[in-house]
């Protein structure tokens, strides 16, 4: 057993391992197609009411789409998260252009929504 300054660290190590497993379980993601379709329809209705238009640089998006489809490189989108709208729009645009949906590092608040987790 490891000891530091005469203290047995084994119980603390187990607590840390348990806490790490809990965090990893919480952040594991899976995409359910039925939920995605429902959420996209909802997003489409909401966005049509909120915005006059959503402007997308289609040339750049096509370049990104080719990279993703070729699996040559990983693509990391970095929204600024000034609002929750950033990653919602990003997911919507990816779906609209038939791109693989991104995995998003969002707020823990979203983990509390039943149909999200």
Secondary structure by P-SEA (a helix, b strand, c coil): ccccccccaaaaaaaaaaaaaaaaaaabbbbbaaaaaaaaaaaaaaaaacccbbbbaaaaaaaaaaaaaaccbbbbbbbcccccaaaaaaaaaaaaacccccccccccccccccccc
